[in-house]
């Protein structure tokens, strides 16, 4: 049986797709940067310093939240109106992610004795999906009839 091959998309089509999903792609890049801050600080605090993983997660999540909000507000969605309300919304969404990740880490580390870094990694897909969905629909949404610059 012959393998089915597909031709690569023409460069113009790739460019169109990238432009169409520019905000999402930039959200992912910014999230990746915040993830590096989060996991790096978590590893430093939980592993190198010996802080309890739940306290390390609290600190690293908060710092990464501030980095992500600032970058998404200024560079991605370019919405700086109602900044306090948007930050509060982002904080609530981040809080939901924090609660989910912290509960998962507590169960994995304290209950199942899973390594602290593996436990943190296990929380990431769940939290990313939750936070992206909520932020897209609330924090960075714009009124109908108006789009973010």
N, C-alpha and C positions, 0 to 999 in steps of 0.2 A: 504494500500500500504506500503510495507517495505521500510525503509530508506536504501539508498545505503551507504555502509560503505567502506572505503578504509583503507588498512593496512598502518601503518606508514612506511616511507621509511627506509630501513636498514641503520644502522650507516655508513657503508662504502659508500653508495650512497649519504648520506648527506654530508659526508666529501668531496666526489668528486665534488659535486655541489658547496660547499663552496670554494674549491680550484679553480674551473673553474671561479667563479665570485668573486674571492678574491679582485681584484682591484676595482670592482664596490662596493663591500661591505665595503671595507676600505674607498672608496670615500664617501660613505653614512655616515660612522662613523665620518670621519673628517668633513664632512659637518654638521653633528649633533653638533659637538664641536664648529664649527664656528657659527652655528645657536644660540647656547647657548650664545656665546660671543655677537653676533649681537643683539639678543632680550634682553638679560640681560642689555647690555649697553644702548640700546634704551629705555628700561623701566626706567632705572636709570635716564637718561637724560630727557626724555619726561614727565615722571610721577613724579619722586622724585624731580628733579631739576626744572621742569617746562619749559624746553627748547621747542621751537616750534617743533612739530613732524617731519617736513621736515628737519630741521637742525639736530635733534637727529638721524634721519635715515641716513643722510650723514655721520655723525661721526661713528655710529655703523657699517654701511656697510663697510667703509674704514678699520676699525680695523679688522673686521671679514675677510675681503678679504686678508689681510696680513697673518693672522693666517692660513687660508685655503691654500693659495699658498705655504707657507713654508712647511706645513705638507704634502701636496700632492706631492710637488717636492722631498722632502727628504725621506718620509716614504712610500708613495704609489707608485708613478710611478718611483721613483728613477732616475729621469732625472735632472742632474745638468748642462748639457751642454747648451749652448746658454741661460743662466739663465736670462740675461737682456731681450732678445727677448721673452722668455717664460713669464716673469713677465709682459712685455708690453701687450702680448696677453691676459694673465689672467686679467690684468687691464681693457682692452677693453671689455672682456666678462663680468667682474664684473660691468663695467660701463653701459653696456646694461641692466643688472639686476637692477642696481641702478635707471636708468631712468624709467624703468617699475614700480618698487616698489614706487618710489617717486611720479610719476604721479598718481598711484592708491591711495596712501595715501592722496595726495592733494585733489583728488576728493572725497574720502570717508570721510576724516576729515573736510575739509573746505566746500565741496559742500553738502555732505549728513549728516554731523554731526554724523558720526559713531565714537565710542570710538577709541582712538589712538592705544591701544593694539590690539583690534579686527581688525582694519585696517591693522596693520602690519602683523598679522596672515593671513589675506586674501591674502596678496601679496606672501606669501612663496611658495605655490605649483607652481605658475606661474614662479617665479624666479628660483626655483630649477630645474625645467624641462628645462628652457631656458639655464641656465648656464651649467648644466651637458652636454647637447647636444653639445653646442659650445666648451666647454673645451675638451671634448673627441675628437672632430674632429680637433681642432686646437692646443691649448696650450700644451697638453701632448702627441700629436701625435709624432710618431717617423718616420724617413725615411723608405720607403719600404725596406724590406729585413733585417731590424734591429728591434729588440724588446727592450723595456726598461728592465733593469735588475730587 
